[in-house]
C-alpha cells in the first residue's frame, strides 16, 4: 500500500540528527549485551552498521524494504523506548496484523 506524499511519517530520533521511520524499528536494546555484540559483528561484516557517535548505549535494528540496518546510538535504551512508545500513542501507527504479541519467539538454529 503506497502512502500519499501528504501522509505524515513518525520518525524516531536516534541522536545527532539521525532519524528513522518508527514503523521500521524492529528492536531497541542495550548495545553492551552479549547477544547484541554477536549481532553487531555480523552487521559490521555486512557493512550494515551505522555508528551515530562514540559512546554506544543502544542498538536499534530497522527493517527497510530490502535490508536490515543496525544503528548504534549514544542515547539510553530506556529513553529511546519511551520516545517510541510516545510516538506510538500519538500516531495512527498500528503493529502489523501478522505479528502477534502472544506468538512464541522465533527460534534460530
PALOKE-482145 format. One record per atom (N, C-alpha, C, CB): x, y, z; atom name; residue in three letters. Coordinates in steps of 0.2 Angstrom, whole numbers, plus 5000, padded with zeros to 4 digits. Glycine has a CB too. Layout:
{{X, Y, Z}, 'CA', 'Ala'}
...
***
This chain:
{{5004, 4994, 5000}, 'N', 'Unk'}
{{5000, 5000, 5000}, 'CA', 'Unk'}
{{5004, 5006, 5000}, 'C', 'Unk'}
{{4995, 5000, 5006}, 'CB', 'Unk'}
{{5004, 5010, 4995}, 'N', 'Unk'}
{{5008, 5017, 4995}, 'CA', 'Unk'}
{{5004, 5022, 4999}, 'C', 'Unk'}
{{5008, 5019, 4988}, 'CB', 'Unk'}
{{5009, 5026, 5002}, 'N', 'Unk'}
{{5006, 5032, 5006}, 'CA', 'Unk'}
{{5006, 5038, 5001}, 'C', 'Unk'}
{{5010, 5033, 5012}, 'CB', 'Unk'}
{{5002, 5042, 5002}, 'N', 'Unk'}
{{5002, 5049, 4999}, 'CA', 'Unk'}
{{5007, 5053, 5002}, 'C', 'Unk'}
{{4995, 5052, 4999}, 'CB', 'Unk'}
{{5010, 5058, 4998}, 'N', 'Unk'}
{{5015, 5062, 5000}, 'CA', 'Unk'}
{{5013, 5066, 5006}, 'C', 'Unk'}
{{5017, 5066, 4994}, 'CB', 'Unk'}
{{5007, 5067, 5007}, 'N', 'Unk'}
{{5005, 5072, 5012}, 'CA', 'Unk'}
{{5004, 5068, 5019}, 'C', 'Unk'}
{{4998, 5075, 5011}, 'CB', 'Unk'}
{{5004, 5061, 5019}, 'N', 'Unk'}
{{5003, 5057, 5025}, 'CA', 'Unk'}
{{5010, 5058, 5029}, 'C', 'Unk'}
{{5002, 5050, 5023}, 'CB', 'Unk'}
{{5009, 5060, 5035}, 'N', 'Unk'}
{{5015, 5061, 5040}, 'CA', 'Unk'}
{{5018, 5054, 5041}, 'C', 'Unk'}
{{5013, 5064, 5046}, 'CB', 'Unk'}
{{5024, 5054, 5042}, 'N', 'Unk'}
{{5028, 5048, 5044}, 'CA', 'Unk'}
{{5031, 5050, 5051}, 'C', 'Unk'}
{{5034, 5046, 5039}, 'CB', 'Unk'}
{{5030, 5046, 5056}, 'N', 'Unk'}
{{5033, 5047, 5063}, 'CA', 'Unk'}
{{5040, 5044, 5063}, 'C', 'Unk'}
{{5029, 5043, 5068}, 'CB', 'Unk'}
{{5044, 5049, 5065}, 'N', 'Unk'}
{{5051, 5047, 5065}, 'CA', 'Unk'}
{{5054, 5047, 5072}, 'C', 'Unk'}
{{5055, 5053, 5061}, 'CB', 'Unk'}
{{5058, 5042, 5073}, 'N', 'Unk'}
{{5062, 5041, 5079}, 'CA', 'Unk'}
{{5069, 5044, 5079}, 'C', 'Unk'}
{{5062, 5034, 5081}, 'CB', 'Unk'}
{{5070, 5049, 5083}, 'N', 'Unk'}
{{5077, 5052, 5084}, 'CA', 'Unk'}
{{5082, 5048, 5087}, 'C', 'Unk'}
{{5076, 5059, 5087}, 'CB', 'Unk'}
{{5087, 5046, 5084}, 'N', 'Unk'}
{{5092, 5042, 5087}, 'CA', 'Unk'}
{{5098, 5046, 5090}, 'C', 'Unk'}
{{5094, 5037, 5082}, 'CB', 'Unk'}
{{5099, 5052, 5089}, 'N', 'Unk'}
{{5104, 5056, 5091}, 'CA', 'Unk'}
{{5108, 5059, 5085}, 'C', 'Unk'}
{{5109, 5052, 5095}, 'CB', 'Unk'}
{{5111, 5065, 5086}, 'N', 'Unk'}
{{5115, 5069, 5081}, 'CA', 'Unk'}
{{5112, 5069, 5074}, 'C', 'Unk'}
{{5121, 5065, 5080}, 'CB', 'Unk'}
{{5105, 5071, 5074}, 'N', 'Unk'}
{{5102, 5072, 5068}, 'CA', 'Unk'}
{{5099, 5065, 5064}, 'C', 'Unk'}
{{5106, 5076, 5063}, 'CB', 'Unk'}
{{5101, 5060, 5067}, 'N', 'Unk'}
{{5099, 5053, 5064}, 'CA', 'Unk'}
{{5092, 5052, 5066}, 'C', 'Unk'}
{{5104, 5047, 5065}, 'CB', 'Unk'}
{{5087, 5051, 5061}, 'N', 'Unk'}
{{5081, 5049, 5062}, 'CA', 'Unk'}
{{5079, 5043, 5057}, 'C', 'Unk'}
{{5076, 5055, 5061}, 'CB', 'Unk'}
{{5074, 5039, 5060}, 'N', 'Unk'}
{{5072, 5033, 5056}, 'CA', 'Unk'}
{{5064, 5033, 5057}, 'C', 'Unk'}
{{5075, 5026, 5058}, 'CB', 'Unk'}
{{5061, 5030, 5052}, 'N', 'Unk'}
{{5054, 5029, 5052}, 'CA', 'Unk'}
{{5052, 5025, 5058}, 'C', 'Unk'}
{{5051, 5027, 5046}, 'CB', 'Unk'}
{{5048, 5027, 5062}, 'N', 'Unk'}
{{5046, 5022, 5068}, 'CA', 'Unk'}
{{5043, 5016, 5066}, 'C', 'Unk'}
{{5041, 5026, 5073}, 'CB', 'Unk'}
{{5040, 5016, 5060}, 'N', 'Unk'}
{{5037, 5009, 5058}, 'CA', 'Unk'}
{{5042, 5004, 5056}, 'C', 'Unk'}
{{5032, 5011, 5052}, 'CB', 'Unk'}
{{5048, 5006, 5055}, 'N', 'Unk'}
{{5054, 5002, 5053}, 'CA', 'Unk'}
{{5058, 4999, 5059}, 'C', 'Unk'}
{{5058, 5005, 5048}, 'CB', 'Unk'}
{{5056, 5002, 5065}, 'N', 'Unk'}
{{5060, 4999, 5070}, 'CA', 'Unk'}
{{5058, 4992, 5072}, 'C', 'Unk'}
{{5059, 5004, 5076}, 'CB', 'Unk'}
{{5063, 4988, 5073}, 'N', 'Unk'}
{{5061, 4981, 5074}, 'CA', 'Unk'}
{{5063, 4979, 5082}, 'C', 'Unk'}
{{5065, 4976, 5070}, 'CB', 'Unk'}
{{5069, 4982, 5084}, 'N', 'Unk'}
{{5071, 4981, 5091}, 'CA', 'Unk'}
{{5075, 4987, 5093}, 'C', 'Unk'}
{{5076, 4975, 5090}, 'CB', 'Unk'}
{{5075, 4988, 5100}, 'N', 'Unk'}
{{5079, 4993, 5103}, 'CA', 'Unk'}
{{5081, 4989, 5109}, 'C', 'Unk'}
{{5075, 5000, 5105}, 'CB', 'Unk'}
{{5088, 4989, 5110}, 'N', 'Unk'}
{{5091, 4985, 5116}, 'CA', 'Unk'}
{{5098, 4988, 5118}, 'C', 'Unk'}
{{5092, 4978, 5114}, 'CB', 'Unk'}
{{5100, 4986, 5123}, 'N', 'Unk'}
{{5107, 4988, 5126}, 'CA', 'Unk'}
{{5112, 4986, 5121}, 'C', 'Unk'}
{{5108, 4985, 5133}, 'CB', 'Unk'}
{{5116, 4990, 5119}, 'N', 'Unk'}
{{5122, 4989, 5115}, 'CA', 'Unk'}
{{5127, 4985, 5118}, 'C', 'Unk'}
{{5125, 4995, 5112}, 'CB', 'Unk'}
{{5128, 4985, 5124}, 'N', 'Unk'}
{{5133, 4981, 5128}, 'CA', 'Unk'}
{{5131, 4974, 5130}, 'C', 'Unk'}
{{5135, 4985, 5134}, 'CB', 'Unk'}
{{5125, 4972, 5128}, 'N', 'Unk'}
{{5123, 4965, 5130}, 'CA', 'Unk'}
{{5127, 4960, 5125}, 'C', 'Unk'}
{{5115, 4964, 5129}, 'CB', 'Unk'}
{{5128, 4954, 5128}, 'N', 'Unk'}
{{5131, 4949, 5124}, 'CA', 'Unk'}
{{5128, 4947, 5118}, 'C', 'Unk'}
{{5132, 4942, 5129}, 'CB', 'Unk'}
{{5121, 4946, 5117}, 'N', 'Unk'}
{{5118, 4945, 5111}, 'CA', 'Unk'}
{{5119, 4950, 5106}, 'C', 'Unk'}
{{5111, 4944, 5112}, 'CB', 'Unk'}
{{5119, 4957, 5108}, 'N', 'Unk'}
{{5120, 4962, 5104}, 'CA', 'Unk'}
{{5127, 4962, 5101}, 'C', 'Unk'}
{{5119, 4969, 5108}, 'CB', 'Unk'}
{{5132, 4960, 5105}, 'N', 'Unk'}
{{5139, 4960, 5102}, 'CA', 'Unk'}
{{5140, 4955, 5096}, 'C', 'Unk'}
{{5144, 4958, 5107}, 'CB', 'Unk'}
{{5137, 4950, 5097}, 'N', 'Unk'}
{{5137, 4945, 5091}, 'CA', 'Unk'}
{{5134, 4947, 5085}, 'C', 'Unk'}
{{5134, 4938, 5093}, 'CB', 'Unk'}
{{5128, 4950, 5086}, 'N', 'Unk'}
{{5124, 4953, 5080}, 'CA', 'Unk'}
{{5128, 4959, 5077}, 'C', 'Unk'}
{{5117, 4955, 5083}, 'CB', 'Unk'}
{{5131, 4963, 5081}, 'N', 'Unk'}
{{5135, 4969, 5079}, 'CA', 'Unk'}
{{5141, 4967, 5074}, 'C', 'Unk'}
{{5137, 4973, 5085}, 'CB', 'Unk'}
{{5144, 4961, 5077}, 'N', 'Unk'}
{{5150, 4959, 5072}, 'CA', 'Unk'}
{{5147, 4957, 5066}, 'C', 'Unk'}
{{5154, 4954, 5076}, 'CB', 'Unk'}
{{5142, 4954, 5065}, 'N', 'Unk'}
{{5139, 4951, 5059}, 'CA', 'Unk'}
{{5137, 4957, 5055}, 'C', 'Unk'}
{{5133, 4947, 5060}, 'CB', 'Unk'}
{{5133, 4962, 5058}, 'N', 'Unk'}
{{5131, 4968, 5054}, 'CA', 'Unk'}
{{5137, 4972, 5051}, 'C', 'Unk'}
{{5127, 4972, 5058}, 'CB', 'Unk'}
{{5142, 4972, 5055}, 'N', 'Unk'}
{{5148, 4976, 5053}, 'CA', 'Unk'}
{{5152, 4973, 5047}, 'C', 'Unk'}
{{5153, 4977, 5059}, 'CB', 'Unk'}
{{5152, 4966, 5047}, 'N', 'Unk'}
{{5155, 4962, 5042}, 'CA', 'Unk'}
{{5151, 4964, 5035}, 'C', 'Unk'}
{{5155, 4955, 5043}, 'CB', 'Unk'}
{{5144, 4964, 5036}, 'N', 'Unk'}
{{5140, 4965, 5030}, 'CA', 'Unk'}
{{5139, 4972, 5028}, 'C', 'Unk'}
{{5133, 4962, 5032}, 'CB', 'Unk'}
{{5143, 4977, 5032}, 'N', 'Unk'}
{{5143, 4984, 5031}, 'CA', 'Unk'}
{{5136, 4987, 5031}, 'C', 'Unk'}
{{5146, 4986, 5024}, 'CB', 'Unk'}
{{5132, 4985, 5036}, 'N', 'Unk'}
{{5125, 4987, 5038}, 'CA', 'Unk'}
{{5125, 4990, 5045}, 'C', 'Unk'}
{{5120, 4982, 5037}, 'CB', 'Unk'}
{{5130, 4993, 5047}, 'N', 'Unk'}
{{5131, 4995, 5054}, 'CA', 'Unk'}
{{5132, 5003, 5054}, 'C', 'Unk'}
{{5136, 4992, 5059}, 'CB', 'Unk'}
{{5128, 5007, 5057}, 'N', 'Unk'}
{{5129, 5014, 5057}, 'CA', 'Unk'}
{{5130, 5016, 5064}, 'C', 'Unk'}
{{5123, 5018, 5054}, 'CB', 'Unk'}
{{5136, 5019, 5066}, 'N', 'Unk'}
{{5138, 5022, 5072}, 'CA', 'Unk'}
{{5137, 5029, 5072}, 'C', 'Unk'}
{{5146, 5020, 5074}, 'CB', 'Unk'}
{{5132, 5031, 5076}, 'N', 'Unk'}
{{5130, 5038, 5076}, 'CA', 'Unk'}
{{5135, 5043, 5079}, 'C', 'Unk'}
{{5123, 5039, 5080}, 'CB', 'Unk'}
{{5137, 5041, 5085}, 'N', 'Unk'}
{{5143, 5044, 5089}, 'CA', 'Unk'}
{{5146, 5040, 5094}, 'C', 'Unk'}
{{5139, 5050, 5093}, 'CB', 'Unk'}
{{5152, 5041, 5096}, 'N', 'Unk'}
{{5155, 5037, 5101}, 'CA', 'Unk'}
{{5151, 5037, 5107}, 'C', 'Unk'}
{{5162, 5040, 5103}, 'CB', 'Unk'}
{{5152, 5032, 5111}, 'N', 'Unk'}
{{5148, 5031, 5117}, 'CA', 'Unk'}
{{5142, 5027, 5116}, 'C', 'Unk'}
{{5146, 5037, 5120}, 'CB', 'Unk'}
{{5142, 5021, 5113}, 'N', 'Unk'}
{{5137, 5017, 5111}, 'CA', 'Unk'}
{{5133, 5014, 5117}, 'C', 'Unk'}
{{5139, 5011, 5107}, 'CB', 'Unk'}
{{5127, 5016, 5118}, 'N', 'Unk'}
{{5122, 5014, 5123}, 'CA', 'Unk'}
{{5117, 5009, 5121}, 'C', 'Unk'}
{{5119, 5020, 5127}, 'CB', 'Unk'}
{{5114, 5011, 5115}, 'N', 'Unk'}
{{5108, 5007, 5112}, 'CA', 'Unk'}
{{5110, 5005, 5105}, 'C', 'Unk'}
{{5102, 5012, 5112}, 'CB', 'Unk'}
{{5107, 4999, 5104}, 'N', 'Unk'}
{{5107, 4996, 5097}, 'CA', 'Unk'}
{{5100, 4996, 5095}, 'C', 'Unk'}
{{5109, 4988, 5097}, 'CB', 'Unk'}
{{5099, 4999, 5089}, 'N', 'Unk'}
{{5092, 5000, 5086}, 'CA', 'Unk'}
{{5092, 4996, 5079}, 'C', 'Unk'}
{{5090, 5007, 5085}, 'CB', 'Unk'}
{{5088, 4991, 5078}, 'N', 'Unk'}
{{5088, 4987, 5072}, 'CA', 'Unk'}
{{5082, 4990, 5068}, 'C', 'Unk'}
{{5088, 4980, 5073}, 'CB', 'Unk'}
{{5083, 4991, 5062}, 'N', 'Unk'}
{{5077, 4994, 5057}, 'CA', 'Unk'}
{{5077, 4989, 5051}, 'C', 'Unk'}
{{5078, 5001, 5055}, 'CB', 'Unk'}
{{5071, 4988, 5049}, 'N', 'Unk'}
{{5070, 4984, 5043}, 'CA', 'Unk'}
{{5067, 4988, 5038}, 'C', 'Unk'}
{{5065, 4978, 5045}, 'CB', 'Unk'}
{{5071, 4989, 5033}, 'N', 'Unk'}
{{5068, 4993, 5027}, 'CA', 'Unk'}
{{5065, 4988, 5022}, 'C', 'Unk'}
{{5074, 4996, 5024}, 'CB', 'Unk'}
{{5064, 4991, 5016}, 'N', 'Unk'}
{{5061, 4987, 5011}, 'CA', 'Unk'}
{{5065, 4981, 5009}, 'C', 'Unk'}
{{5059, 4991, 5005}, 'CB', 'Unk'}
{{5071, 4982, 5008}, 'N', 'Unk'}
{{5075, 4977, 5006}, 'CA', 'Unk'}
{{5081, 4974, 5011}, 'C', 'Unk'}
{{5079, 4979, 5000}, 'CB', 'Unk'}
{{5082, 4978, 5016}, 'N', 'Unk'}
{{5088, 4976, 5020}, 'CA', 'Unk'}
{{5086, 4978, 5027}, 'C', 'Unk'}
{{5094, 4978, 5018}, 'CB', 'Unk'}
{{5090, 4975, 5032}, 'N', 'Unk'}
{{5090, 4977, 5039}, 'CA', 'Unk'}
{{5096, 4981, 5040}, 'C', 'Unk'}
{{5090, 4971, 5043}, 'CB', 'Unk'}
{{5096, 4986, 5044}, 'N', 'Unk'}
{{5101, 4991, 5046}, 'CA', 'Unk'}
{{5101, 4991, 5054}, 'C', 'Unk'}
{{5101, 4998, 5043}, 'CB', 'Unk'}
{{5108, 4991, 5057}, 'N', 'Unk'}
{{5108, 4992, 5064}, 'CA', 'Unk'}
{{5112, 4999, 5065}, 'C', 'Unk'}
{{5113, 4986, 5067}, 'CB', 'Unk'}
{{5109, 5002, 5070}, 'N', 'Unk'}
{{5112, 5009, 5072}, 'CA', 'Unk'}
{{5114, 5008, 5079}, 'C', 'Unk'}
{{5106, 5014, 5071}, 'CB', 'Unk'}
{{5120, 5011, 5081}, 'N', 'Unk'}
{{5122, 5012, 5087}, 'CA', 'Unk'}
{{5121, 5019, 5090}, 'C', 'Unk'}
{{5130, 5010, 5088}, 'CB', 'Unk'}
{{5118, 5020, 5095}, 'N', 'Unk'}
{{5116, 5027, 5097}, 'CA', 'Unk'}
{{5119, 5028, 5104}, 'C', 'Unk'}
{{5108, 5028, 5097}, 'CB', 'Unk'}
{{5121, 5035, 5105}, 'N', 'Unk'}
{{5123, 5037, 5112}, 'CA', 'Unk'}
{{5117, 5038, 5117}, 'C', 'Unk'}
{{5127, 5043, 5111}, 'CB', 'Unk'}
{{5111, 5037, 5114}, 'N', 'Unk'}
{{5105, 5039, 5119}, 'CA', 'Unk'}
{{5103, 5032, 5122}, 'C', 'Unk'}
{{5099, 5041, 5115}, 'CB', 'Unk'}
{{5102, 5033, 5129}, 'N', 'Unk'}
{{5100, 5027, 5133}, 'CA', 'Unk'}
{{5094, 5023, 5130}, 'C', 'Unk'}
{{5098, 5029, 5140}, 'CB', 'Unk'}
{{5094, 5016, 5131}, 'N', 'Unk'}
{{5089, 5012, 5128}, 'CA', 'Unk'}
{{5082, 5014, 5131}, 'C', 'Unk'}
{{5091, 5005, 5130}, 'CB', 'Unk'}
{{5082, 5015, 5137}, 'N', 'Unk'}
{{5076, 5017, 5140}, 'CA', 'Unk'}
{{5073, 5024, 5137}, 'C', 'Unk'}
{{5077, 5018, 5148}, 'CB', 'Unk'}
{{5077, 5029, 5136}, 'N', 'Unk'}
{{5075, 5035, 5133}, 'CA', 'Unk'}
{{5072, 5034, 5126}, 'C', 'Unk'}
{{5080, 5040, 5132}, 'CB', 'Unk'}
{{5075, 5030, 5122}, 'N', 'Unk'}
{{5073, 5028, 5115}, 'CA', 'Unk'}
{{5066, 5024, 5115}, 'C', 'Unk'}
{{5078, 5024, 5111}, 'CB', 'Unk'}
{{5066, 5020, 5120}, 'N', 'Unk'}
{{5060, 5016, 5121}, 'CA', 'Unk'}
{{5054, 5020, 5123}, 'C', 'Unk'}
{{5061, 5010, 5126}, 'CB', 'Unk'}
{{5055, 5025, 5127}, 'N', 'Unk'}
{{5050, 5030, 5129}, 'CA', 'Unk'}
{{5048, 5034, 5123}, 'C', 'Unk'}
{{5052, 5034, 5135}, 'CB', 'Unk'}
{{5052, 5036, 5119}, 'N', 'Unk'}
{{5051, 5040, 5113}, 'CA', 'Unk'}
{{5047, 5036, 5108}, 'C', 'Unk'}
{{5057, 5043, 5110}, 'CB', 'Unk'}
{{5049, 5030, 5107}, 'N', 'Unk'}
{{5045, 5026, 5103}, 'CA', 'Unk'}
{{5038, 5025, 5105}, 'C', 'Unk'}
{{5049, 5019, 5102}, 'CB', 'Unk'}
{{5037, 5023, 5112}, 'N', 'Unk'}
{{5030, 5022, 5115}, 'CA', 'Unk'}
{{5026, 5028, 5114}, 'C', 'Unk'}
{{5031, 5020, 5122}, 'CB', 'Unk'}
{{5029, 5034, 5115}, 'N', 'Unk'}
{{5025, 5040, 5115}, 'CA', 'Unk'}
{{5023, 5042, 5108}, 'C', 'Unk'}
{{5030, 5046, 5117}, 'CB', 'Unk'}
{{5027, 5040, 5103}, 'N', 'Unk'}
{{5025, 5041, 5096}, 'CA', 'Unk'}
{{5020, 5036, 5094}, 'C', 'Unk'}
{{5031, 5041, 5091}, 'CB', 'Unk'}
{{5020, 5030, 5097}, 'N', 'Unk'}
{{5015, 5025, 5095}, 'CA', 'Unk'}
{{5008, 5027, 5098}, 'C', 'Unk'}
{{5018, 5018, 5099}, 'CB', 'Unk'}
{{5008, 5030, 5104}, 'N', 'Unk'}
{{5002, 5033, 5107}, 'CA', 'Unk'}
{{4999, 5038, 5103}, 'C', 'Unk'}
{{5003, 5035, 5114}, 'CB', 'Unk'}
{{5003, 5043, 5100}, 'N', 'Unk'}
{{5001, 5049, 5097}, 'CA', 'Unk'}
{{4999, 5047, 5090}, 'C', 'Unk'}
{{5006, 5054, 5097}, 'CB', 'Unk'}
{{5002, 5043, 5087}, 'N', 'Unk'}
{{5000, 5042, 5080}, 'CA', 'Unk'}
{{4995, 5037, 5078}, 'C', 'Unk'}
{{5007, 5040, 5076}, 'CB', 'Unk'}
{{4994, 5036, 5072}, 'N', 'Unk'}
{{4989, 5031, 5070}, 'CA', 'Unk'}
{{4993, 5024, 5068}, 'C', 'Unk'}
{{4985, 5033, 5064}, 'CB', 'Unk'}
{{4999, 5024, 5070}, 'N', 'Unk'}
{{5003, 5018, 5069}, 'CA', 'Unk'}
{{5001, 5012, 5073}, 'C', 'Unk'}
{{5011, 5020, 5071}, 'CB', 'Unk'}
{{5000, 5007, 5069}, 'N', 'Unk'}
{{4997, 5001, 5072}, 'CA', 'Unk'}
{{5002, 4995, 5071}, 'C', 'Unk'}
{{4990, 4999, 5070}, 'CB', 'Unk'}
{{5003, 4990, 5075}, 'N', 'Unk'}
{{5008, 4985, 5074}, 'CA', 'Unk'}
{{5005, 4981, 5068}, 'C', 'Unk'}
{{5009, 4980, 5080}, 'CB', 'Unk'}
{{5009, 4978, 5064}, 'N', 'Unk'}
{{5007, 4974, 5058}, 'CA', 'Unk'}
{{5002, 4968, 5061}, 'C', 'Unk'}
{{5013, 4971, 5054}, 'CB', 'Unk'}
{{4997, 4967, 5057}, 'N', 'Unk'}
{{4992, 4962, 5060}, 'CA', 'Unk'}
{{4995, 4955, 5060}, 'C', 'Unk'}
{{4986, 4962, 5056}, 'CB', 'Unk'}
{{5000, 4954, 5056}, 'N', 'Unk'}
{{5003, 4947, 5055}, 'CA', 'Unk'}
{{5008, 4945, 5061}, 'C', 'Unk'}
{{5006, 4946, 5048}, 'CB', 'Unk'}
{{5009, 4950, 5065}, 'N', 'Unk'}
{{5014, 4949, 5071}, 'CA', 'Unk'}
{{5009, 4949, 5077}, 'C', 'Unk'}
{{5019, 4955, 5071}, 'CB', 'Unk'}
{{5009, 4944, 5080}, 'N', 'Unk'}
{{5005, 4943, 5087}, 'CA', 'Unk'}
{{5010, 4944, 5093}, 'C', 'Unk'}
{{5002, 4937, 5087}, 'CB', 'Unk'}
{{5008, 4948, 5098}, 'N', 'Unk'}
{{5011, 4949, 5104}, 'CA', 'Unk'}
{{5012, 4942, 5108}, 'C', 'Unk'}
{{5008, 4954, 5108}, 'CB', 'Unk'}
{{5007, 4938, 5106}, 'N', 'Unk'}
{{5006, 4931, 5110}, 'CA', 'Unk'}
{{5010, 4926, 5107}, 'C', 'Unk'}
{{4999, 4930, 5111}, 'CB', 'Unk'}
{{5013, 4927, 5101}, 'N', 'Unk'}
{{5016, 4922, 5097}, 'CA', 'Unk'}
{{5023, 4920, 5101}, 'C', 'Unk'}
{{5018, 4925, 5090}, 'CB', 'Unk'}
{{5025, 4914, 5100}, 'N', 'Unk'}
{{5031, 4912, 5103}, 'CA', 'Unk'}
{{5037, 4915, 5100}, 'C', 'Unk'}
{{5032, 4904, 5103}, 'CB', 'Unk'}
{{5043, 4916, 5103}, 'N', 'Unk'}
{{5048, 4919, 5100}, 'CA', 'Unk'}
{{5051, 4914, 5094}, 'C', 'Unk'}
{{5054, 4920, 5105}, 'CB', 'Unk'}
{{5054, 4917, 5089}, 'N', 'Unk'}
{{5057, 4913, 5084}, 'CA', 'Unk'}
{{5063, 4910, 5086}, 'C', 'Unk'}
{{5058, 4918, 5078}, 'CB', 'Unk'}
{{5064, 4904, 5085}, 'N', 'Unk'}
{{5070, 4900, 5086}, 'CA', 'Unk'}
{{5075, 4900, 5081}, 'C', 'Unk'}
{{5068, 4893, 5089}, 'CB', 'Unk'}
{{5081, 4901, 5082}, 'N', 'Unk'}
{{5086, 4901, 5077}, 'CA', 'Unk'}
{{5090, 4895, 5078}, 'C', 'Unk'}
{{5090, 4908, 5076}, 'CB', 'Unk'}
{{5092, 4891, 5073}, 'N', 'Unk'}
{{5095, 4885, 5074}, 'CA', 'Unk'}
{{5099, 4883, 5068}, 'C', 'Unk'}
{{5091, 4880, 5076}, 'CB', 'Unk'}
***
